[in-house]
């Protein structure tokens, strides 16, 4: 088994999910007492979130690049950033290491297309929905992501940072996000494009095919480990 390095803490809520899912997948594939061979660096998210809000992306990237170098030095043979938004600095992180970066958008595009879909509604932070880095990566692989309207994007961003990243799950917020999906009839599927969205919604809540990026990314990490 190859060793995977996970950059976590963004947020800790979804990093916990990564660890659980990757261990479960390894156990399902290998059986018995098998588990993922993993090294993790968990950042303090508050300073990172402030850098995001202030537009200091290069500084945030430097933090993750340093952590990625430490993971490689600890034996990681590939690096995963356990967050969609921080893939805005994926190139900066990749440039700091000599092992591959397993990109969350690549894993997402693969699963969208595997489901026979090509125009998903992207539910994510405003950074991921509005900046080009993520949707362009999907588009390069034949996936045209749609995004909610301005007011919905603002509200969803608040739900993610003020609630989900802090472990707060509210039924009224769930109803709001489901209503956002209903207001997007042109989408043939839904992408949970923030690794915390799957804490609020499940695929069974949605009337269209769903790709949970945290689960897709975790699977890609396990595929690498067991290849």
N, C-alpha and C positions, 0 to 999 in steps of 0.2 A: 504494500500500500504506500502511495506517495503522500507526503505531508503537505497539508494546505495551511496557509496563513490567512487569518481572518482579521481585518480591521473593523473592530466593533465599537459599540457605545453610542451609535448614531441612529437610533437611540438604543439604550440598554434593553428596552422592551422588545424590540425586534431582534436584537442580538441573541437574546435568550431563545427566541424561536429558531434562529439559524442553528444553534447548537443542538437543540432537541431534534429538529428535522434531519440534520445531517447524520446524527447518530442513529436515528430510526431507519433511515434509508440504507446505511451500511449494514445494520443488523438484518434488515429484510433481504438484502442481497447475499450476504455471507453467512447469516445464521448465527446461532449460539450467542456467545458473549462478545462478538465483534463490535467495534465502535470506531468512529472517525479518528484518524491520526491528525491532530490539529494543534497549531499554535495560534494564540490570539493576543492582539494588543487592543485593549479597550480604552478609548480616549475619554476625557472629561468633555461631555458634549456642550456644556454651557459656553465655553470660549469659542468653540467651533460655530455654534449657532449665532453668536454675536458677530463673528467674522462674516458669516453668510449675510446677515442683516445689513452689515456695513459695506458689503460688496468687496471685502478683502479676500478674494478667492485665492490669490497667489499665496497669501500667508496661511490660509487654511490648507492649501495644497502642500505647503512646506511641512506642516505638522504631520500630515498623512504620509508624505514621502519619507520623512524620518522614521516614522513607525514602520513603514513597509521595509525599509532597510534593516531595521532591527528584527523583523519577522524573518527576512531572508537569512540573516546571520544566525537565527535560532533554528534554521533548518527547513523553512518553508520552501517548497518547490513550485508554488504558484500563490498569488495573492488575490484575495477577494476583499472588496470594499463593501461592507454590509449595509449599504444605503444607496438609494437611487440618486439623490441630489448631489452627493459628494463625488459621483462620477463626472461631474463637471470638471474635476481636477484629475481625471483618470490618466490623461497623457503625462501630467507632471509626476504622478506616482510611478507610472510605467518607466519614465525616463530615469528614475532613481534606482531601479532594480534591474537585475539581469534575468529574472524568472518571469514567466507570463502573468499578466493580469487577467483574471476571468471576469469579463465585463457583463454587468447585469442586463444591459439592453440587448446584448447578443442572445443571452439565455431567454429573454422575454420574447424577442422576435421569433426565435425558433418555436416556442410554444404557441404563439399566436398563429403562426402559419401551420403548425401541426394540427390545429383545430379547424383548419379550413377558413380562417378569417384573415382580414387584411386591413380593416378600418376600425380599430378599437378606440373606445373612449378612455383617455388617460386620466386617471385620478391620482393626483400627486401634490407635492408642494408647488407653490407658485414658481419657484426657481426651475423645477423640472418641467412644469407645463409650459412656461413662457419663454425660457431661454432655449436656444436652438440645439444645444449639445445632445439632448436625449432624443428628441423627435427626428433629428437628422440622422442619428445612428440607426434608429428604427427604419427610416425611409430608405437608407442605403441597402436595406435587406428586404425591401418590398412591403413594408408595413407603414401605412399612413395613419398616424395617431391624431385623433380629434381631441379637443379640450373643451371643458365647460365654459360658459359665459363668464364675463368679468366678475360679477357679484358672487357667482358660485365658486370661482377660483379663490377669491379672497376668503370666503367662509370656510372652504375646505382647508386652506392653508392654516387658518386659525384653529380648526378642529385638530389638525395633526400636531401642531406645536403646543397648543395650550391644553390639550386633552390627551391624545393618544401617546405622545412621547413621554408623558408623565404618568402613564398607566391609568388614565381616567377614561372609562367607557360609558357613554351616555346614550340611552335609547332614543332621545330626541335628536341627537346628532346623527345617529344611524338613519333615522327617518329622513333627515335633511339630505344626506348623501344619496339615499335611494331615490329621492325626488330629483336630484341632479341627473341621475342616470336616465330617469324617465323623460327628462327634458332634452335628451340627446338621441332622437330617433334614427339618425343617420349612421350610428355606430353599429357594427355587426358583432361586437364583443366589448368586454371591459377589461382594462388592465389596472390592477391595484398597483399603481406606479410609485407608491411610497411603501416602504417595508412595514409600516404600521397600519395601513388600511385594512389588511387582513385581520387585524385585531378587532375591528369594528364590524366588518361585513364578512360573510362567507359566500362562496359561490352559489349556495342554495338560496340566498336572498335575491339573486339577480336572474332576470329572465333571458339572459344572453350568456354565451360562453365567457368564462373568466380566466384570466391568467394572473395569479398572485406572484409578483416579482420576487418576493422573498423566497417562496417555495421553488420557483424556477431557478433562481440563483443557487440556492442550496443544493438542488439536484445537479446543477452544472459542476459545483465543487466536488460532489461525490463522484460524478462521472470521471473527473480528472484524477481523483485519488485512487480510483479503482481501475483506471484504464491500463 
